Amino acid sequence: MTQLLGIFGFLVVLLRAAILCAQTLAVGGILFLILVARTKDERTENGVQACWRLIRGSAAALALAQLFFVVTNSVVLTYSTEVPLHDVLNANFVLAGGLAIGATLVLWPRVLRSAPKMLMLLPAGLMLAASVMTSHAASRMENRALLVGLTALHYLATASWIGGLPYLLITAKRLTDPEERAAILRNFSRLAQVSVAVLFLAGSGMSWVYVGSWAALYGTAYGVMLAVKLFLFLVLLLLGAANFYLVRGLAADTGTGERSLLRFGEVEIGIGLSVILAAASMTSQPPGTDLTQDRVTLQEIAQRYEPRMPRFSSPGVSEISESTDELTRKAQALGKTVPASFVPGQSGFSTDSPADRAWSEYNHNCAGLVVFLMAILALLSRSRYFEWAKIWPLAFLLLAAFLFFRADPENWPLGPNGFWKSFTVPDVLQHRLAVVLIIVFAVFQYCVETGRLKSMAAALVFPMVCAAGGVVLLTHTHALTNVKEELLAELSHTPLAVMGILAGWSRYLELRLPKENRTGKYLAWVWPLCFMLVGMILMDYHES
């Protein structure tokens, strides 16, 4: 149970992200069938059936995520507060979860397909209502009705735009009549334009209430995540604008524009889901307007991130503090009381000494140097004059070796814990497995770059890993203690996450866009530049 409490914050974010993503897809599919696929042509029947399968799959995922969310929260609440189970079952999140699960069950009977389409709005509305019930809006004492309405519109617009995109791609790929396909694309384009306007207006209203000032935008975790959402929203608008012009020119297109439209749509889905995951991370934080104390100031940000030379000298292993796990084991072996923590699941020990910070800075700076050199090689490999630079993936081998020695200094080969004993610690085992995966990934990507692996599926592994890594970093848990220090660290991690997302999807478009579309050639230079920025941020990382 203690381990569950330790990961509870991150687990809740992941479950909330799964709920929002599944809800967006399920509701988006329903709106697509009602508002976009408005045709009686039998040629669309195959696409409609495929859409129904995705709607049902999304509904099943939503029900499962809601069930896990309710069970996990109930167990933790009962254990940490000793609230009776019958009181927990009357909590708002339990009622909302039950409402969402009930709404998803309505979508399963096949008879619903022959019923009037407007009836499908009922389960869609119930799913949205369940999310609104557990949002910040429902917990506010002031302006609750206004915020509930804006939140519902925000969810609805997100579902109709981002949630409808997969169904658009499914339908467009199955239609053989160009006129029928163009009509559905135009219908969705108009719906997307309305959704973007509603999304912007509703989001602006909520931001005004939840953030309220510039100081809260950069001085609180909620404000930082909102800034990330706004940036990714602008990226989505650029992709949407490209799709808009492609749709307008489909009538005179020879096929290139249609294929480009599908590729841009795929990236819109990926970045849109990243925005939804960022929103899930925001739900774990109090609104910025409520944190009037202990905010990070511009002066503190400027002082922490003032450019300086990287640290390439490290303290010795004997100078750094022992890990919290090691301190806990020693205290228990001596029969001493382990210091209590005010935050469930966290340790009461503190291992934040100057040597610890110097060790961490050295690790980040050296890793940044490796990433920067790798990006330079990747950038050179874009030119036909530097074919040898395609060895750039092998730089990951340097990173793997560095992490093997430096990630866990209390274990073999630097620390007192032996080789086999180190594998009994879960965190250390994860780090060792990560090193193995990095080595495999380096060799795999080297084979892709040098042409030894020629399949598109193999080539897409790298961009997918980049995009997924950025999303995971974006949704990482935020500690509840030492708010300023945690936020200052997050201010360096957040740009890394955004660069990872942009690098992954720009590389994806480079590979997937038709050769006739020159955009892919420009994007070939974008993702190496993103990695250069990642390396520079890591080389400038410091904790004091």
C-alpha positions as CSV (number, residue, x, y, z in Angstrom):
1,M,0.0,0.0,0.0
2,T,2.9,2.4,0.8
3,Q,4.2,1.8,-2.8
4,L,0.7,2.5,-4.2
5,L,0.6,5.8,-2.3
6,G,4.0,6.7,-3.6
7,I,2.9,6.5,-7.2
8,F,-0.7,7.5,-6.6
9,G,-0.2,11.0,-8.0
10,F,1.2,9.8,-11.3
11,L,-1.3,7.0,-11.5
12,V,-4.2,9.4,-11.1
13,V,-2.8,11.5,-13.9
14,L,-2.5,8.5,-16.2
15,L,-6.0,7.3,-15.4
16,R,-7.4,10.8,-15.9
17,A,-5.6,11.0,-19.2
18,A,-7.0,7.7,-20.3
19,I,-10.5,8.8,-19.4
20,L,-10.2,12.1,-21.3
21,C,-8.7,10.4,-24.4
22,A,-11.3,7.6,-24.5
23,Q,-14.2,10.0,-23.8
24,T,-12.9,12.3,-26.6
25,L,-12.8,9.5,-29.1
26,A,-16.2,8.0,-28.1
27,V,-18.1,11.3,-28.2
28,G,-16.2,12.5,-31.2
29,G,-17.3,9.4,-33.1
30,I,-20.9,10.0,-32.2
31,L,-20.8,13.6,-33.4
32,F,-19.0,12.6,-36.6
33,L,-21.8,10.1,-37.5
34,I,-24.5,12.7,-36.8
35,L,-22.9,15.9,-38.2
36,V,-20.4,14.9,-40.8
37,A,-21.2,11.5,-42.3
38,R,-24.7,12.8,-43.4
39,T,-25.2,10.6,-46.4
40,K,-27.5,7.7,-47.5
41,D,-25.0,6.4,-50.1
42,E,-24.4,2.7,-49.6
43,R,-20.8,3.2,-50.3
44,T,-20.3,4.8,-46.9
45,E,-21.7,1.8,-45.0
46,N,-18.3,0.1,-44.7
47,G,-16.8,3.3,-43.2
48,V,-19.8,3.6,-40.8
49,Q,-19.3,0.1,-39.5
50,A,-15.6,0.8,-38.9
51,C,-16.5,4.0,-37.1
52,W,-18.9,2.0,-34.9
53,R,-16.2,-0.4,-34.0
54,L,-13.9,2.4,-32.9
55,I,-16.7,4.1,-30.9
56,R,-17.4,0.8,-29.1
57,G,-13.7,0.2,-28.4
58,S,-13.3,3.8,-27.1
59,A,-16.4,3.3,-24.9
60,A,-14.9,0.0,-23.5
61,A,-11.6,1.8,-22.8
62,L,-13.5,4.6,-21.0
63,A,-15.5,2.2,-18.8
64,L,-12.3,0.3,-17.9
65,A,-10.4,3.5,-17.1
66,Q,-13.3,4.8,-15.0
67,L,-13.5,1.6,-13.1
68,F,-9.8,1.6,-12.3
69,F,-10.0,5.3,-11.3
70,V,-12.9,4.7,-8.9
71,V,-11.3,1.6,-7.3
72,T,-7.8,3.2,-6.9
73,N,-9.2,6.4,-5.4
74,S,-11.5,4.5,-3.1
75,V,-8.7,2.2,-1.8
76,V,-6.3,5.1,-1.2
77,L,-8.9,7.3,0.4
78,T,-10.0,4.5,2.7
79,Y,-6.4,3.6,3.6
80,S,-5.0,7.1,4.1
81,T,-7.9,8.8,5.8
82,E,-9.8,5.8,7.4
83,V,-13.0,7.1,5.9
84,P,-15.7,4.3,6.0
85,L,-16.3,2.6,2.7
86,H,-20.0,3.4,2.6
87,D,-19.1,7.1,2.8
88,V,-16.5,6.7,0.0
89,L,-19.1,5.1,-2.2
90,N,-21.2,8.3,-1.9
91,A,-18.3,10.5,-3.1
92,N,-18.7,12.6,-6.2
93,F,-16.0,10.7,-8.2
94,V,-17.8,7.4,-7.6
95,L,-21.1,8.7,-8.8
96,A,-19.4,10.2,-11.9
97,G,-17.6,7.0,-12.6
98,G,-20.8,5.0,-12.4
99,L,-22.6,7.5,-14.7
100,A,-19.8,7.2,-17.3
101,I,-19.8,3.4,-17.2
102,G,-23.6,3.3,-17.5
103,A,-23.4,5.6,-20.6
104,T,-20.8,3.4,-22.3
105,L,-23.0,0.3,-21.9
106,V,-25.8,2.0,-23.8
107,L,-23.5,2.1,-26.9
108,W,-23.1,-1.7,-27.1
109,P,-26.5,-3.0,-28.2
110,R,-26.6,-3.4,-32.0
111,V,-30.2,-2.2,-32.2
112,L,-28.8,1.3,-31.5
113,R,-27.6,1.5,-35.1
114,S,-31.1,1.4,-36.5
115,A,-32.4,3.9,-34.0
116,P,-32.5,7.6,-34.8
117,K,-29.0,9.0,-34.7
118,M,-30.0,11.9,-32.4
119,L,-30.6,9.4,-29.6
120,M,-26.9,8.8,-29.5
121,L,-26.5,12.3,-28.1
122,L,-27.8,11.0,-24.8
123,P,-24.9,8.7,-23.9
124,A,-22.5,11.2,-25.3
125,G,-24.0,13.9,-23.0
126,L,-23.8,11.6,-20.0
127,M,-20.1,10.8,-20.7
128,L,-19.3,14.5,-20.9
129,A,-21.4,15.2,-17.7
130,A,-19.4,12.6,-15.8
131,S,-16.1,14.4,-16.7
132,V,-17.5,17.8,-15.8
133,M,-18.6,16.4,-12.4
134,T,-15.0,15.7,-11.5
135,S,-13.5,18.9,-13.0
136,H,-12.2,22.0,-11.3
137,A,-15.5,23.7,-12.3
138,A,-17.7,21.5,-10.2
139,S,-15.6,22.1,-7.1
140,R,-15.7,26.0,-7.3
141,M,-17.8,28.0,-4.9
142,E,-17.8,31.1,-7.1
143,N,-19.0,31.2,-10.8
144,R,-19.7,27.5,-10.7
145,A,-22.6,27.6,-13.3
146,L,-20.5,29.6,-15.7
147,L,-17.4,27.4,-15.3
148,V,-19.5,24.2,-15.6
149,G,-20.9,25.5,-18.9
150,L,-17.5,26.6,-20.3
151,T,-16.0,23.2,-19.3
152,A,-18.8,21.3,-21.0
153,L,-18.3,23.4,-24.2
154,H,-14.5,22.8,-24.0
155,Y,-14.9,19.1,-23.8
156,L,-17.6,19.1,-26.5
157,A,-15.4,21.2,-28.9
158,T,-12.4,19.0,-28.3
159,A,-14.4,15.8,-29.0
160,S,-15.9,17.2,-32.2
161,W,-12.5,18.3,-33.6
162,I,-9.8,16.0,-32.2
163,G,-12.1,13.1,-31.4
164,G,-13.6,13.3,-34.9
165,L,-10.3,13.2,-36.8
166,P,-9.7,9.4,-36.5
167,Y,-13.2,8.8,-37.9
168,L,-12.5,11.2,-40.8
169,L,-9.4,9.3,-41.7
170,I,-11.2,5.9,-41.4
171,T,-14.1,7.1,-43.7
172,A,-11.9,8.9,-46.2
173,K,-9.7,5.8,-46.7
174,R,-12.7,3.6,-47.4
175,L,-14.6,5.9,-49.8
176,T,-13.9,5.4,-53.5
177,D,-16.0,8.2,-54.9
178,P,-14.0,11.5,-55.0
179,E,-17.1,13.7,-54.8
180,E,-18.4,11.8,-51.8
181,R,-15.0,11.9,-50.0
182,A,-14.7,15.7,-50.8
183,A,-18.2,16.3,-49.4
184,I,-17.4,14.6,-46.1
185,L,-14.0,16.4,-45.9
186,R,-15.8,19.8,-46.3
187,N,-18.4,18.9,-43.7
188,F,-15.7,18.1,-41.2
189,S,-13.7,21.2,-42.1
190,R,-16.7,23.4,-41.3
191,L,-17.3,21.5,-38.0
192,A,-13.6,21.9,-37.1
193,Q,-13.7,25.6,-37.7
194,V,-16.7,26.0,-35.4
195,S,-15.0,23.7,-32.8
196,V,-11.8,25.7,-32.8
197,A,-13.7,29.0,-32.2
198,V,-15.7,27.4,-29.3
199,L,-12.6,25.8,-27.9
200,F,-10.7,29.1,-28.0
201,L,-13.6,31.1,-26.4
202,A,-14.3,28.6,-23.7
203,G,-10.6,28.0,-22.9
204,S,-10.0,31.8,-22.7
205,G,-12.9,32.2,-20.2
206,M,-11.7,29.3,-18.0
207,S,-8.1,30.6,-18.2
208,W,-9.2,34.0,-17.0
209,V,-10.9,32.5,-13.9
210,Y,-8.4,29.8,-13.1
211,V,-5.2,31.7,-13.7
212,G,-6.2,35.4,-13.5
213,S,-2.8,37.0,-13.8
214,W,0.5,36.8,-15.7
215,A,2.3,36.0,-12.4
216,A,0.2,32.9,-12.0
217,L,0.8,31.9,-15.6
218,Y,4.6,31.5,-15.1
219,G,4.7,31.2,-11.3
220,T,2.5,28.1,-10.8
221,A,2.5,24.5,-12.2
222,Y,-1.1,25.0,-13.5
223,G,-0.1,28.1,-15.4
224,V,2.9,26.4,-16.9
225,M,0.8,23.5,-18.2
226,L,-1.7,26.0,-19.6
227,A,1.1,27.7,-21.5
228,V,2.1,24.4,-23.0
229,K,-1.5,23.7,-24.0
230,L,-1.7,27.1,-25.7
231,F,1.6,26.5,-27.6
232,L,0.5,23.0,-28.8
233,F,-2.9,24.5,-29.7
234,L,-1.2,27.0,-32.0
235,V,0.7,24.1,-33.6
236,L,-2.7,22.4,-34.2
237,L,-4.0,25.6,-35.8
238,L,-1.1,25.6,-38.2
239,L,-1.8,22.0,-39.1
240,G,-5.5,22.7,-39.4
241,A,-4.8,25.7,-41.7
242,A,-2.7,23.4,-43.9
243,N,-5.6,20.9,-44.0
244,F,-8.1,23.7,-44.8
245,Y,-6.2,24.7,-48.0
246,L,-5.7,21.1,-49.0
247,V,-9.4,20.5,-48.7
248,R,-10.2,23.5,-50.9
249,G,-7.8,22.3,-53.6
250,L,-8.9,18.6,-53.6
251,A,-11.1,19.1,-56.7
252,A,-8.2,19.9,-58.9
253,D,-5.7,17.7,-57.1
254,T,-4.0,14.7,-58.7
255,G,-3.7,12.7,-55.4
256,T,-0.8,14.3,-53.7
257,G,-3.0,16.7,-51.7
258,E,-5.3,14.0,-50.5
259,R,-2.4,11.9,-49.2
260,S,-0.9,14.9,-47.6
261,L,-4.2,15.7,-45.9
262,L,-4.3,12.2,-44.4
263,R,-0.8,12.6,-43.0
264,F,-1.4,16.0,-41.5
265,G,-4.6,14.6,-40.0
266,E,-2.6,11.8,-38.4
267,V,-0.3,14.3,-36.8
268,E,-3.2,16.4,-35.7
269,I,-4.5,13.4,-33.8
270,G,-1.2,12.8,-32.2
271,I,-0.6,16.3,-31.0
272,G,-4.3,16.7,-30.1
273,L,-4.0,13.7,-27.8
274,S,-0.8,15.3,-26.3
275,V,-2.9,18.4,-25.5
276,I,-5.5,16.2,-23.8
277,L,-2.8,14.5,-21.7
278,A,-1.5,17.9,-20.7
279,A,-5.0,18.8,-19.6
280,A,-5.1,15.6,-17.5
281,S,-1.9,16.7,-15.8
282,M,-3.5,20.1,-15.0
283,T,-6.3,18.3,-13.2
284,S,-3.8,17.2,-10.6
285,Q,-2.9,20.8,-9.7
286,P,-4.9,23.5,-8.0
287,P,-5.7,26.5,-10.3
288,G,-3.1,29.1,-10.3
289,T,-5.5,31.8,-8.9
290,D,-5.8,29.8,-5.7
291,L,-2.0,29.7,-5.1
292,T,-1.4,33.2,-4.0
293,Q,1.6,32.3,-1.8
294,D,5.0,30.7,-2.6
295,R,4.8,31.4,-6.4
296,V,7.9,31.5,-8.4
297,T,8.9,35.0,-9.5
298,L,10.5,36.2,-12.7
299,Q,13.6,37.1,-10.7
300,E,13.9,33.5,-9.4
301,I,13.4,32.1,-12.9
302,A,16.0,34.4,-14.4
303,Q,18.5,33.5,-11.6
304,R,18.0,29.8,-11.9
305,Y,18.2,29.7,-15.7
306,E,20.9,32.3,-16.2
307,P,23.2,30.9,-18.9
308,R,26.5,29.4,-17.5
309,M,29.1,27.0,-18.5
310,P,28.1,23.3,-18.1
311,R,29.5,21.4,-15.1
312,F,31.9,18.8,-16.3
313,S,33.5,18.0,-12.9
314,S,31.7,15.7,-10.5
315,P,32.0,15.1,-6.8
316,G,33.2,11.7,-5.6
317,V,30.7,8.9,-4.7
318,S,31.8,9.2,-1.1
319,E,30.6,12.9,-1.0
320,I,27.0,12.3,-2.0
321,S,24.2,11.3,0.4
322,E,23.0,7.8,0.6
323,S,19.7,7.0,-1.1
324,T,16.5,7.2,0.9
325,D,16.0,3.5,0.5
326,E,19.4,2.8,2.0
327,L,18.8,5.2,4.9
328,T,15.5,3.6,5.6
329,R,17.0,0.1,5.6
330,K,19.8,1.1,8.0
331,A,17.3,2.9,10.3
332,Q,15.1,-0.2,10.5
333,A,18.1,-2.5,11.0
334,L,19.2,-0.4,14.0
335,G,15.6,-0.3,15.4
336,K,15.3,3.4,14.9
337,T,12.1,5.2,14.0
338,V,12.0,6.2,10.3
339,P,11.1,10.0,10.0
340,A,7.5,10.5,9.1
341,S,6.4,12.4,6.0
342,F,3.4,14.7,5.8
343,V,2.7,13.5,2.3
344,P,1.5,9.9,2.0
345,G,3.8,7.6,0.1
346,Q,6.8,9.9,0.3
347,S,9.9,9.5,2.5
348,G,10.7,11.7,5.5
349,F,14.4,11.6,4.7
350,S,16.0,14.5,2.8
351,T,19.1,13.8,0.6
352,D,19.4,17.3,-1.0
353,S,23.0,18.3,-0.1
354,P,25.3,20.5,-2.3
355,A,27.2,17.4,-3.4
356,D,23.9,15.7,-4.4
357,R,23.0,18.8,-6.5
358,A,26.4,18.9,-8.1
359,W,26.1,15.2,-9.0
360,S,22.7,15.7,-10.6
361,E,23.9,18.8,-12.5
362,Y,26.9,16.9,-13.8
363,N,24.7,14.1,-15.0
364,H,22.3,16.4,-16.8
365,N,25.1,18.5,-18.4
366,C,27.0,15.5,-19.7
367,A,23.9,13.9,-21.0
368,G,23.1,17.2,-22.7
369,L,26.5,17.2,-24.4
370,V,25.9,13.7,-25.8
371,V,22.4,14.7,-27.1
372,F,23.8,17.9,-28.6
373,L,26.6,16.1,-30.5
374,M,24.1,13.5,-31.7
375,A,21.9,16.3,-33.0
376,I,24.8,17.9,-34.9
377,L,25.5,14.5,-36.6
378,A,21.8,14.1,-37.4
379,L,21.8,17.6,-38.9
380,L,24.9,16.9,-41.0
381,S,23.4,13.6,-42.2
382,R,20.6,15.6,-43.9
383,S,23.1,16.7,-46.4
384,R,24.5,14.4,-49.1
385,Y,28.0,15.7,-48.4
386,F,28.1,14.0,-45.0
387,E,26.9,10.5,-45.5
388,W,29.2,9.2,-42.8
389,A,27.1,11.3,-40.2
390,K,24.4,8.6,-40.4
391,I,26.2,7.0,-37.5
392,W,24.4,9.5,-35.3
393,P,22.2,6.8,-33.5
394,L,25.4,5.2,-32.1
395,A,25.7,8.3,-29.8
396,F,22.9,6.6,-27.8
397,L,25.5,4.0,-26.8
398,L,27.5,6.7,-25.1
399,L,24.4,7.8,-23.3
400,A,23.7,4.2,-22.2
401,A,27.2,3.7,-20.8
402,F,27.0,7.0,-19.0
403,L,23.6,6.2,-17.4
404,F,24.9,2.7,-16.4
405,F,27.6,4.2,-14.3
406,R,26.0,7.4,-13.0
407,A,22.2,6.7,-12.6
408,D,22.6,4.6,-9.3
409,P,25.9,5.5,-7.6
410,E,25.0,3.4,-4.5
411,N,25.1,0.2,-6.6
412,W,27.7,-1.7,-8.6
413,P,30.0,-0.7,-10.1
414,L,30.5,2.6,-8.1
415,G,28.6,1.9,-4.9
416,P,28.8,-0.7,-2.1
417,N,25.8,-2.8,-3.3
418,G,26.9,-5.8,-5.3
419,F,26.0,-6.6,-8.9
420,W,23.2,-9.1,-8.2
421,K,21.9,-7.2,-5.1
422,S,21.4,-4.1,-7.2
423,F,18.8,-5.9,-9.3
424,T,16.6,-6.5,-6.2
425,V,15.8,-2.7,-6.0
426,P,12.9,-1.9,-8.3
427,D,14.1,1.6,-9.3
428,V,17.6,0.3,-10.0
429,L,16.2,-2.6,-12.0
430,Q,14.2,-0.1,-14.1
431,H,17.3,1.9,-14.8
432,R,19.3,-1.1,-15.9
433,L,16.5,-2.2,-18.2
434,A,16.3,1.3,-19.6
435,V,20.1,1.1,-20.4
436,V,19.5,-2.2,-22.3
437,L,16.6,-0.6,-24.2
438,I,18.7,2.4,-25.2
439,I,21.5,0.0,-26.5
440,V,18.9,-2.0,-28.5
441,F,17.4,1.3,-29.8
442,A,20.8,2.7,-30.9
443,V,21.6,-0.4,-32.9
444,F,18.1,-0.6,-34.3
445,Q,18.0,3.0,-35.5
446,Y,21.6,2.8,-36.9
447,C,20.3,-0.1,-39.1
448,V,17.4,2.1,-40.2
449,E,19.6,5.1,-41.0
450,T,22.1,3.1,-43.0
451,G,19.5,1.2,-45.0
452,R,19.9,-2.2,-43.4
453,L,16.3,-2.0,-42.3
454,K,14.1,-0.6,-45.1
455,S,10.5,-1.1,-43.9
456,M,8.4,2.0,-43.1
457,A,7.3,0.4,-39.8
458,A,11.0,0.2,-38.6
459,A,11.5,3.8,-39.7
460,L,8.5,5.0,-37.7
461,V,9.8,3.6,-34.4
462,F,12.1,6.6,-33.8
463,P,9.5,9.3,-34.2
464,M,6.9,7.4,-32.2
465,V,9.4,6.9,-29.3
466,C,10.3,10.6,-29.4
467,A,6.6,11.7,-29.3
468,A,5.7,9.2,-26.6
469,G,8.7,10.2,-24.5
470,G,7.7,13.8,-24.7
471,V,4.1,13.0,-23.7
472,V,5.3,10.9,-20.7
473,L,7.6,13.7,-19.5
474,L,4.8,16.2,-20.0
475,T,2.4,14.2,-17.8
476,H,4.9,13.3,-15.1
477,T,3.7,13.6,-11.5
478,H,4.3,16.9,-9.6
479,A,5.4,16.6,-6.0
480,L,3.2,18.3,-3.4
481,T,6.2,19.4,-1.2
482,N,8.7,22.3,-1.8
483,V,6.5,23.8,-4.5
484,K,9.0,26.3,-5.7
485,E,11.8,23.8,-6.2
486,E,9.5,21.4,-8.0
487,L,8.2,24.1,-10.3
488,L,11.7,25.4,-11.1
489,A,12.7,21.8,-12.1
490,E,9.5,21.5,-14.1
491,L,10.3,24.7,-16.0
492,S,13.4,22.9,-17.4
493,H,11.6,19.6,-18.0
494,T,8.6,21.1,-19.9
495,P,10.5,22.5,-22.8
496,L,12.2,19.1,-23.2
497,A,8.8,17.4,-23.4
498,V,7.6,19.9,-26.0
499,M,10.8,19.5,-28.1
500,G,10.4,15.7,-28.0
501,I,6.8,15.9,-29.2
502,L,7.7,18.3,-32.0
503,A,10.8,16.3,-33.0
504,G,8.7,13.1,-33.2
505,W,5.9,14.4,-35.3
506,S,8.1,16.4,-37.6
507,R,10.2,13.3,-38.3
508,Y,6.9,11.4,-38.8
509,L,5.8,13.8,-41.5
510,E,9.2,13.8,-43.1
511,L,8.8,10.0,-43.6
512,R,5.1,9.9,-44.4
513,L,4.4,12.9,-46.6
514,P,4.4,12.2,-50.4
515,K,7.7,12.8,-52.1
516,E,6.0,15.5,-54.2
517,N,5.2,17.5,-51.1
518,R,8.3,19.7,-50.4
519,T,7.2,20.2,-46.8
520,G,8.9,17.0,-45.9
521,K,12.3,18.2,-47.0
522,Y,12.0,21.2,-44.7
523,L,10.8,19.1,-41.8
524,A,14.0,17.0,-42.2
525,W,15.8,19.9,-40.6
526,V,13.3,20.6,-37.9
527,W,13.7,17.5,-35.7
528,P,17.5,17.7,-35.4
529,L,17.2,21.3,-34.4
530,C,14.7,20.2,-31.7
531,F,17.3,17.8,-30.4
532,M,20.0,20.5,-30.4
533,L,17.7,22.6,-28.2
534,V,17.2,19.6,-25.9
535,G,21.0,19.3,-25.6
536,M,21.4,23.0,-24.9
537,I,18.7,23.0,-22.2
538,L,20.3,20.0,-20.5
539,M,23.8,21.5,-20.6
540,D,22.4,24.6,-18.9
541,Y,20.6,22.6,-16.2
542,H,21.4,23.5,-12.7
543,E,19.7,23.2,-9.3
544,S,20.9,26.3,-7.5
